[in-house]
Amino acid sequence: MNEEGNIISFKVFIDKKGKLMTEYSYLPKKEITKFFDGEDSILLHKVFKELDPMFTKLHKRLEKELESFI
């Protein structure tokens, strides 16, 4: 049984064609309360509030930089 799940992640990887890629994924905020309650839900909303702007900015920046190599 898998005892972990992705809540927020950012990764940089090389795809099958050898292209450098970025991926930003997260559990939608409205889904947090489906899986977590109380203090856990409050904490995850705070974490998301802090990380989302940073990961979004990083993802867009790297995407733009990588496109310049094409």
Secondary structure, 3 states (H helix, E strand, C coil): CCCCCCCEEEEEEECCCCCEEEEEEECCHHHHHHHCCHHHHHHHHHHHHHHHHHHHHHHHHHHHHHHCCC
